[in-house]
Amino acid sequence: MSEKVKNYLGIAGVVALGAFALSAVAFVSTYSRSIEPSSFRSFSVSGEGEVVAIPDVAEFTFSVITQGGKDIPALQKENANTANAIIDFLKENGVDKKDIKTRLYSVEPRYQYYDCNNIRPVYNGVSTYPEPVPCPPPEIVGYNINQSVLVKVRDFDKAGELLAGTTLRGANQVSGLSFTIDDPDALQTQARTDAIAKAQEKANATAKAGGFRVGRLLSIDEGYTPYYDYGLKTTAEYGIGGDASVAPSPSIEPGSQEVKVTVVMRFEIR
């Protein structure tokens, strides 16, 4: 092999070795950057965004509880007639069918329990019967029918009238009045955008104070917290529990709802 060929081969070997070394360095650099940096190479900041809005939906639950004897079909018919009359009243006053939902329907027995201590007469602390007398088992004396319905009201001007109207038509329990926003996604997005902007501003301020640059975003965690200001009245102020024929329509005030989104963002230190 000539000396010239040997020189070419040597140069080619050096070039190949150099290319391999550069490739190895690039691979190690890429691999190291793909691994999440340890705590001394990253820092975290948090930001909270908040949006205040007025709820647009009121929700309440009414129950029709029918108590009677052992004739279950008759009790079911009585309960259904009362509940259906209330539902018809709600629909006639603008409540959409999709906003009326049955949450509970139950048939439960009522029992008569016996005081077994009176079955064995005792004289001077000693039973007059030499052998124990079996205690009779509980006896079913009737049944309770309970139907509970969840109602969404979108017209707050009618909310008080609807609450009072359900009791006038036979609902013997009205509870769970609350206010919410039907579609909170837009509010959450607005609060999230505000929270991220605040976190990024805090990250830049932290980097400036610490004498480093903000690197790439490594992670982001989010928490969502709705806060309700119900603006409710007391049971006595509603007039519930008194004479239904003279009960006034309660004043319904939705108050406000705060939608809060908190983000924790972790950045690379450069």
C-alpha positions as a Python dict, from the first residue, in 0.01 Angstrom:
ca = {
    (1, 'M'): (0, 0, 0),
    (2, 'S'): (146, 336, -101),
    (3, 'E'): (222, 607, 151),
    (4, 'K'): (-36, 835, -12),
    (5, 'V'): (-315, 580, 37),
    (6, 'K'): (-215, 533, 397),
    (7, 'N'): (-240, 908, 456),
    (8, 'Y'): (-588, 916, 301),
    (9, 'L'): (-698, 629, 519),
    (10, 'G'): (-561, 801, 828),
    (11, 'I'): (-740, 1124, 745),
    (12, 'A'): (-1063, 934, 683),
    (13, 'G'): (-1028, 757, 1016),
    (14, 'V'): (-976, 1085, 1200),
    (15, 'V'): (-1281, 1237, 1030),
    (16, 'A'): (-1492, 932, 1113),
    (17, 'L'): (-1376, 940, 1475),
    (18, 'G'): (-1455, 1308, 1498),
    (19, 'A'): (-1802, 1256, 1350),
    (20, 'F'): (-1867, 976, 1596),
    (21, 'A'): (-1756, 1196, 1885),
    (22, 'L'): (-1982, 1480, 1774),
    (23, 'S'): (-2273, 1238, 1738),
    (24, 'A'): (-2209, 1103, 2086),
    (25, 'V'): (-2198, 1453, 2233),
    (26, 'A'): (-2520, 1548, 2055),
    (27, 'F'): (-2689, 1228, 2176),
    (28, 'V'): (-2581, 1283, 2535),
    (29, 'S'): (-2693, 1646, 2521),
    (30, 'T'): (-3032, 1552, 2376),
    (31, 'Y'): (-3075, 1268, 2625),
    (32, 'S'): (-2981, 1488, 2919),
    (33, 'R'): (-3232, 1752, 2811),
    (34, 'S'): (-3503, 1492, 2770),
    (35, 'I'): (-3463, 1390, 3133),
    (36, 'E'): (-3649, 1610, 3379),
    (37, 'P'): (-3390, 1832, 3550),
    (38, 'S'): (-3335, 1791, 3920),
    (39, 'S'): (-3459, 2051, 4164),
    (40, 'F'): (-3145, 2268, 4146),
    (41, 'R'): (-3204, 2318, 3773),
    (42, 'S'): (-3572, 2412, 3791),
    (43, 'F'): (-3810, 2626, 3991),
    (44, 'S'): (-4186, 2647, 4040),
    (45, 'V'): (-4430, 2937, 4059),
    (46, 'S'): (-4804, 2953, 4112),
    (47, 'G'): (-5076, 3182, 3988),
    (48, 'E'): (-5445, 3218, 4065),
    (49, 'G'): (-5710, 3347, 3828),
    (50, 'E'): (-6055, 3446, 3945),
    (51, 'V'): (-6378, 3533, 3765),
    (52, 'V'): (-6695, 3650, 3940),
    (53, 'A'): (-7025, 3579, 3769),
    (54, 'I'): (-7395, 3569, 3850),
    (55, 'P'): (-7543, 3217, 3844),
    (56, 'D'): (-7804, 3152, 3578),
    (57, 'V'): (-7961, 2832, 3714),
    (58, 'A'): (-8139, 2765, 4044),
    (59, 'E'): (-8186, 2406, 4156),
    (60, 'F'): (-8413, 2260, 4423),
    (61, 'T'): (-8554, 1922, 4514),
    (62, 'F'): (-8912, 1850, 4613),
    (63, 'S'): (-9037, 1527, 4764),
    (64, 'V'): (-9382, 1373, 4784),
    (65, 'I'): (-9400, 1134, 5078),
    (66, 'T'): (-9716, 925, 5105),
    (67, 'Q'): (-9777, 719, 5417),
    (68, 'G'): (-10053, 463, 5452),
    (69, 'G'): (-10154, 103, 5503),
    (70, 'K'): (-10063, -215, 5321),
    (71, 'D'): (-10235, -139, 4992),
    (72, 'I'): (-9922, -51, 4793),
    (73, 'P'): (-10095, 11, 4455),
    (74, 'A'): (-10334, 260, 4617),
    (75, 'L'): (-10043, 441, 4785),
    (76, 'Q'): (-9847, 449, 4459),
    (77, 'K'): (-10145, 594, 4276),
    (78, 'E'): (-10194, 864, 4539),
    (79, 'N'): (-9824, 952, 4536),
    (80, 'A'): (-9805, 958, 4155),
    (81, 'N'): (-10113, 1179, 4122),
    (82, 'T'): (-9964, 1437, 4359),
    (83, 'A'): (-9617, 1429, 4201),
    (84, 'N'): (-9759, 1448, 3847),
    (85, 'A'): (-9974, 1747, 3941),
    (86, 'I'): (-9665, 1929, 4067),
    (87, 'I'): (-9467, 1842, 3753),
    (88, 'D'): (-9753, 1963, 3531),
    (89, 'F'): (-9758, 2289, 3728),
    (90, 'L'): (-9383, 2334, 3675),
    (91, 'K'): (-9410, 2271, 3300),
    (92, 'E'): (-9704, 2511, 3269),
    (93, 'N'): (-9487, 2779, 3428),
    (94, 'G'): (-9197, 2751, 3187),
    (95, 'V'): (-8979, 2474, 3330),
    (96, 'D'): (-8849, 2262, 3044),
    (97, 'K'): (-8895, 1885, 3053),
    (98, 'K'): (-8518, 1832, 3044),
    (99, 'D'): (-8484, 2036, 3364),
    (100, 'I'): (-8708, 1801, 3565),
    (101, 'K'): (-8540, 1481, 3682),
    (102, 'T'): (-8661, 1210, 3920),
    (103, 'R'): (-8383, 1143, 4169),
    (104, 'L'): (-8548, 893, 4403),
    (105, 'Y'): (-8847, 660, 4409),
    (106, 'S'): (-8876, 425, 4703),
    (107, 'V'): (-9131, 195, 4867),
    (108, 'E'): (-9040, 124, 5228),
    (109, 'P'): (-9227, -77, 5489),
    (110, 'R'): (-9324, 56, 5832),
    (111, 'Y'): (-9286, -185, 6120),
    (112, 'Q'): (-9457, -233, 6452),
    (113, 'Y'): (-9198, -337, 6712),
    (114, 'Y'): (-9289, -513, 7036),
    (115, 'D'): (-9153, -444, 7382),
    (116, 'C'): (-9042, -793, 7474),
    (117, 'N'): (-8969, -692, 7835),
    (118, 'N'): (-9345, -690, 7904),
    (119, 'I'): (-9403, -1042, 7773),
    (120, 'R'): (-9244, -1213, 8073),
    (121, 'P'): (-9404, -1075, 8391),
    (122, 'V'): (-9152, -1024, 8667),
    (123, 'Y'): (-9229, -1041, 9040),
    (124, 'N'): (-8963, -922, 9285),
    (125, 'G'): (-8703, -941, 9014),
    (126, 'V'): (-8789, -1299, 8917),
    (127, 'S'): (-8982, -1399, 8606),
    (128, 'T'): (-9307, -1582, 8675),
    (129, 'Y'): (-9242, -1799, 8370),
    (130, 'P'): (-8986, -2078, 8407),
    (131, 'E'): (-8912, -2085, 8036),
    (132, 'P'): (-8830, -1782, 7814),
    (133, 'V'): (-9114, -1663, 7593),
    (134, 'P'): (-9009, -1588, 7230),
    (135, 'C'): (-9032, -1223, 7130),
    (136, 'P'): (-9265, -1170, 6831),
    (137, 'P'): (-9088, -1045, 6516),
    (138, 'P'): (-9157, -692, 6391),
    (139, 'E'): (-9479, -669, 6194),
    (140, 'I'): (-9533, -466, 5876),
    (141, 'V'): (-9825, -231, 5940),
    (142, 'G'): (-9797, -9, 5632),
    (143, 'Y'): (-9575, 146, 5368),
    (144, 'N'): (-9417, 481, 5283),
    (145, 'I'): (-9383, 595, 4921),
    (146, 'N'): (-9119, 860, 4858),
    (147, 'Q'): (-9067, 1031, 4523),
    (148, 'S'): (-8803, 1306, 4497),
    (149, 'V'): (-8758, 1527, 4191),
    (150, 'L'): (-8476, 1765, 4103),
    (151, 'V'): (-8586, 2087, 3932),
    (152, 'K'): (-8375, 2343, 3746),
    (153, 'V'): (-8517, 2693, 3718),
    (154, 'R'): (-8370, 2933, 3464),
    (155, 'D'): (-8612, 3220, 3513),
    (156, 'F'): (-8535, 3357, 3859),
    (157, 'D'): (-8840, 3582, 3849),
    (158, 'K'): (-9050, 3265, 3875),
    (159, 'A'): (-8831, 3074, 4120),
    (160, 'G'): (-9015, 3188, 4432),
    (161, 'E'): (-9355, 3120, 4277),
    (162, 'L'): (-9246, 2771, 4174),
    (163, 'L'): (-9114, 2690, 4520),
    (164, 'A'): (-9436, 2801, 4685),
    (165, 'G'): (-9646, 2628, 4418),
    (166, 'T'): (-9491, 2288, 4483),
    (167, 'T'): (-9593, 2298, 4849),
    (168, 'L'): (-9942, 2421, 4763),
    (169, 'R'): (-9986, 2116, 4537),
    (170, 'G'): (-9880, 1857, 4793),
    (171, 'A'): (-9501, 1847, 4815),
    (172, 'N'): (-9427, 1788, 5181),
    (173, 'Q'): (-9052, 1844, 5155),
    (174, 'V'): (-8864, 2110, 4958),
    (175, 'S'): (-8488, 2133, 5004),
    (176, 'G'): (-8146, 2175, 4849),
    (177, 'L'): (-8193, 2517, 4690),
    (178, 'S'): (-7866, 2614, 4524),
    (179, 'F'): (-7740, 2830, 4240),
    (180, 'T'): (-7496, 2741, 3969),
    (181, 'I'): (-7374, 2839, 3624),
    (182, 'D'): (-7507, 2612, 3353),
    (183, 'D'): (-7193, 2623, 3139),
    (184, 'P'): (-6886, 2714, 3348),
    (185, 'D'): (-6630, 2618, 3081),
    (186, 'A'): (-6595, 2970, 2943),
    (187, 'L'): (-6544, 3111, 3293),
    (188, 'Q'): (-6288, 2843, 3374),
    (189, 'T'): (-6098, 2923, 3054),
    (190, 'Q'): (-6094, 3292, 3142),
    (191, 'A'): (-5974, 3221, 3495),
    (192, 'R'): (-5712, 2977, 3367),
    (193, 'T'): (-5573, 3232, 3121),
    (194, 'D'): (-5545, 3486, 3403),
    (195, 'A'): (-5375, 3233, 3631),
    (196, 'I'): (-5115, 3134, 3368),
    (197, 'A'): (-5036, 3499, 3290),
    (198, 'K'): (-4981, 3569, 3660),
    (199, 'A'): (-4760, 3262, 3700),
    (200, 'Q'): (-4548, 3358, 3399),
    (201, 'E'): (-4512, 3713, 3529),
    (202, 'K'): (-4402, 3574, 3864),
    (203, 'A'): (-4153, 3341, 3692),
    (204, 'N'): (-3993, 3629, 3501),
    (205, 'A'): (-3969, 3836, 3819),
    (206, 'T'): (-3812, 3545, 4007),
    (207, 'A'): (-3558, 3484, 3729),
    (208, 'K'): (-3463, 3852, 3718),
    (209, 'A'): (-3412, 3863, 4092),
    (210, 'G'): (-3212, 3539, 4088),
    (211, 'G'): (-2991, 3635, 3796),
    (212, 'F'): (-3092, 3356, 3559),
    (213, 'R'): (-3315, 3308, 3258),
    (214, 'V'): (-3645, 3126, 3240),
    (215, 'G'): (-3609, 2807, 3038),
    (216, 'R'): (-3865, 2575, 2889),
    (217, 'L'): (-4186, 2484, 3068),
    (218, 'L'): (-4144, 2143, 3233),
    (219, 'S'): (-4486, 2088, 3389),
    (220, 'I'): (-4811, 2259, 3475),
    (221, 'D'): (-5071, 2149, 3730),
    (222, 'E'): (-5416, 2297, 3770),
    (223, 'G'): (-5674, 2316, 4044),
    (224, 'Y'): (-6034, 2437, 4003),
    (225, 'T'): (-6241, 2577, 4291),
    (226, 'P'): (-6594, 2713, 4252),
    (227, 'Y'): (-6716, 2936, 4533),
    (228, 'Y'): (-7085, 2997, 4588),
    (229, 'D'): (-7255, 3291, 4752),
    (230, 'Y'): (-7604, 3150, 4772),
    (231, 'G'): (-7801, 3450, 4890),
    (232, 'L'): (-8060, 3221, 5046),
    (233, 'K'): (-8335, 3293, 5295),
    (234, 'T'): (-8405, 3088, 5606),
    (235, 'T'): (-8677, 2823, 5621),
    (236, 'A'): (-8894, 3053, 5831),
    (237, 'E'): (-8852, 3334, 5577),
    (238, 'Y'): (-8960, 3099, 5300),
    (239, 'G'): (-9281, 3026, 5482),
    (240, 'I'): (-9221, 2653, 5440),
    (241, 'G'): (-9363, 2442, 5719),
    (242, 'G'): (-9663, 2666, 5792),
    (243, 'D'): (-10003, 2691, 5632),
    (244, 'A'): (-9936, 2624, 5263),
    (245, 'S'): (-10252, 2803, 5160),
    (246, 'V'): (-10118, 3136, 5286),
    (247, 'A'): (-9743, 3079, 5243),
    (248, 'P'): (-9586, 3372, 5056),
    (249, 'S'): (-9358, 3319, 4758),
    (250, 'P'): (-8997, 3333, 4885),
    (251, 'S'): (-8761, 3600, 4757),
    (252, 'I'): (-8489, 3428, 4555),
    (253, 'E'): (-8153, 3607, 4528),
    (254, 'P'): (-7884, 3420, 4332),
    (255, 'G'): (-7589, 3614, 4474),
    (256, 'S'): (-7262, 3557, 4291),
    (257, 'Q'): (-7025, 3275, 4211),
    (258, 'E'): (-6648, 3297, 4204),
    (259, 'V'): (-6468, 3061, 3969),
    (260, 'K'): (-6104, 3019, 4071),
    (261, 'V'): (-5832, 2834, 3885),
    (262, 'T'): (-5487, 2785, 4037),
    (263, 'V'): (-5190, 2672, 3830),
    (264, 'V'): (-4844, 2560, 3940),
    (265, 'M'): (-4587, 2592, 3662),
    (266, 'R'): (-4238, 2449, 3672),
    (267, 'F'): (-3966, 2600, 3452),
    (268, 'E'): (-3612, 2505, 3362),
    (269, 'I'): (-3338, 2736, 3491),
    (270, 'R'): (-3099, 2864, 3225),
}
